[in-house]
Amino acid sequence: MNRKIIIVGATSGIGRRMAELSAEQGYNIGVTGRRKELLEEIRKKFPEQTEYECFDVTGPNNIQHLETLTQRLGGLDTLIISAGIGEPSKILDPAIDKVTVDTNVRGFTEIANWCFNHFASQGYGRLAVISSVAANRGGLHAPAYNASKAFQSNYAYGLSLKAGRINKNITVTCIEPGFVATKMAKSDKLFWVVPVEKASRQIMKAIENRRRKVYISRRWWLIAKILKWAPHWLYKRFG
Ligand SMILES: NC(=O)c1ccc[n+]([C@@H]2O[C@H](COP(=O)([O-])OP(=O)(O)OC[C@H]3O[C@@H](n4cnc5c(N)ncnc54)[C@H](OP(=O)(O)O)[C@@H]3O)[C@@H](O)[C@H]2O)c1
């Protein structure tokens, strides 16, 4: 029987490549995003294996869409939350910060909770959260983004504790990428940029291996630790 995976935010970037890799590995895939033409493209490429739901995660019907998709797939083993937004907010633009919180915090929480409860009632499943190395410290260029990613990483950890406590076969994998070569990597000071192909393969492997926490690529672990432990007097010069 084919395994069933939903990727929330699969129209572009890391989510898109993970959807394609999953289909190539024989999964039945449920893909989502706001850009319908790109979801259609994926279905055209893998017509036998693809279902999609076109929706905005900041909207009111996340759960309905996920239930419909799960029904059409005939079940769900793995769900990856890749949908996310990260815009610089130099002047603390309220519109940018609202959409960041609505997407990366409110929509994220609804989807993660629905998924966890679904897996808890069926007794198994793998949930993966694409957070960011930015989760490890506040940042002056996009304070809402760093804070929202800290929320996601912390939330994923809480869910992994919950999975252990209820003693079900559920894994929650928290992924913290550094810079990945998608349109989201906007800084003019990029370094150690990871190609989308490499990032997507490493993430799929981490989920398969039921890892609790991974950095993409592995050397970004070092940046995460520096962000966490650098003293304030030093960090404020570079952060
Ligand atoms: N690229 C990096 O350097 C980097 C580094 C660390 C972490 N990340 C994280 O990796 C994840 C994937 O980002 P990416 O780099 O692959 O960028 P991307 O190409 O911009 O992909 C973002 C995906 O999220 C979806 N999305 C965004 N807002 C949405 C909304 N309101 N409703 C539904 N779907 C929405 C987009 O689909 P639609 O536009 O079609 O809705 C798209 O499929 C994000 O969570 C990001 O924070 C990226």
The ligand as an SDF file (V2000), in Angstrom:
LIG
                    3D

 48 52  0  0  0  0  0  0  0  0999 V2000
   14.7760   29.6590    2.0220 N   0  0  0  0  0  0  0  0  0  0  0  0
   15.3930   29.8220    3.1760 C   0  0  0  0  0  0  0  0  0  0  0  0
   16.5300   30.3560    3.2390 O   0  0  0  0  0  0  0  0  0  0  0  0
   14.7420   29.3330    4.4460 C   0  0  0  0  0  0  0  0  0  0  0  0
   15.5400   29.3100    5.6150 C   0  0  0  0  0  0  0  0  0  0  0  0
   14.9890   28.8770    6.8100 C   0  0  0  0  0  0  0  0  0  0  0  0
   13.6660   28.4510    6.8380 C   0  0  0  0  0  0  0  0  0  0  0  0
   12.9020   28.4770    5.7030 N   0  0  0  0  0  0  0  0  0  0  0  0
   11.5060   28.0380    5.8080 C   0  0  0  0  0  0  0  0  0  0  0  0
   11.2280   27.0770    4.8190 O   0  0  0  0  0  0  0  0  0  0  0  0
    9.8200   27.0910    4.5330 C   0  0  0  0  0  0  0  0  0  0  0  0
    9.6370   27.0220    3.0240 C   0  0  0  0  0  0  0  0  0  0  0  0
   10.1200   28.2210    2.4420 O   0  0  0  0  0  0  0  0  0  0  0  0
   10.8670   28.2660    1.0260 P   0  0  0  0  0  0  0  0  0  0  0  0
   12.2330   28.7600    1.2550 O   0  0  0  0  0  0  0  0  0  0  0  0
   10.6530   26.9890    0.3000 O   0  0  0  0  0  0  0  0  0  0  0  0
   10.0850   29.4970    0.3330 O   0  0  0  0  0  0  0  0  0  0  0  0
    8.9480   29.5880   -0.7600 P   0  0  0  0  0  0  0  0  0  0  0  0
    9.4200   29.0950   -2.0730 O   0  0  0  0  0  0  0  0  0  0  0  0
    8.4770   31.0070   -0.6690 O   0  0  0  0  0  0  0  0  0  0  0  0
    7.8070   28.5970   -0.2520 O   0  0  0  0  0  0  0  0  0  0  0  0
    6.8440   28.9830    0.6620 C   0  0  0  0  0  0  0  0  0  0  0  0
    5.6410   28.0700    0.4840 C   0  0  0  0  0  0  0  0  0  0  0  0
    4.6850   28.4360    1.4890 O   0  0  0  0  0  0  0  0  0  0  0  0
    3.4450   28.6630    0.8780 C   0  0  0  0  0  0  0  0  0  0  0  0
    2.7210   29.7100    1.6020 N   0  0  0  0  0  0  0  0  0  0  0  0
    3.2010   30.9100    2.0180 C   0  0  0  0  0  0  0  0  0  0  0  0
    2.2360   31.6240    2.5970 N   0  0  0  0  0  0  0  0  0  0  0  0
    1.1110   30.8610    2.5340 C   0  0  0  0  0  0  0  0  0  0  0  0
   -0.2180   31.0550    2.9490 C   0  0  0  0  0  0  0  0  0  0  0  0
   -0.6320   32.1770    3.5540 N   0  0  0  0  0  0  0  0  0  0  0  0
   -1.1210   30.0650    2.7280 N   0  0  0  0  0  0  0  0  0  0  0  0
   -0.7340   28.9290    2.1240 C   0  0  0  0  0  0  0  0  0  0  0  0
    0.5070   28.6750    1.7080 N   0  0  0  0  0  0  0  0  0  0  0  0
    1.4180   29.6420    1.9120 C   0  0  0  0  0  0  0  0  0  0  0  0
    3.7610   29.1120   -0.5650 C   0  0  0  0  0  0  0  0  0  0  0  0
    2.6960   28.7950   -1.4180 O   0  0  0  0  0  0  0  0  0  0  0  0
    1.7220   29.8890   -2.1120 P   0  0  0  0  0  0  0  0  0  0  0  0
    2.5010   31.1430   -2.3160 O   0  0  0  0  0  0  0  0  0  0  0  0
    1.2760   29.2260   -3.3750 O   0  0  0  0  0  0  0  0  0  0  0  0
    0.5840   30.0500   -1.1440 O   0  0  0  0  0  0  0  0  0  0  0  0
    4.9600   28.2410   -0.8750 C   0  0  0  0  0  0  0  0  0  0  0  0
    4.5320   26.9920   -1.3550 O   0  0  0  0  0  0  0  0  0  0  0  0
    9.2710   28.3640    5.1830 C   0  0  0  0  0  0  0  0  0  0  0  0
    8.5600   28.0320    6.3530 O   0  0  0  0  0  0  0  0  0  0  0  0
   10.5160   29.1570    5.5470 C   0  0  0  0  0  0  0  0  0  0  0  0
   10.3300   29.9940    6.6810 O   0  0  0  0  0  0  0  0  0  0  0  0
   13.4210   28.9080    4.5190 C   0  0  0  0  0  0  0  0  0  0  0  0
  1  2  1  0
  2  3  2  0
  2  4  1  0
  4  5  1  0
  4 48  2  0
  5  6  2  0
  6  7  1  0
  7  8  2  0
  8  9  1  0
  8 48  1  0
  9 10  1  0
  9 46  1  0
 10 11  1  0
 11 12  1  0
 11 44  1  0
 12 13  1  0
 13 14  1  0
 14 15  2  0
 14 16  1  0
 14 17  1  0
 17 18  1  0
 18 19  2  0
 18 20  1  0
 18 21  1  0
 21 22  1  0
 22 23  1  0
 23 24  1  0
 23 42  1  0
 24 25  1  0
 25 26  1  0
 25 36  1  0
 26 27  1  0
 26 35  1  0
 27 28  2  0
 28 29  1  0
 29 30  1  0
 29 35  2  0
 30 31  1  0
 30 32  2  0
 32 33  1  0
 33 34  2  0
 34 35  1  0
 36 37  1  0
 36 42  1  0
 37 38  1  0
 38 39  2  0
 38 40  1  0
 38 41  1  0
 42 43  1  0
 44 45  1  0
 44 46  1  0
 46 47  1  0
M  CHG  2   8   1  16  -1
M  END
$$$$
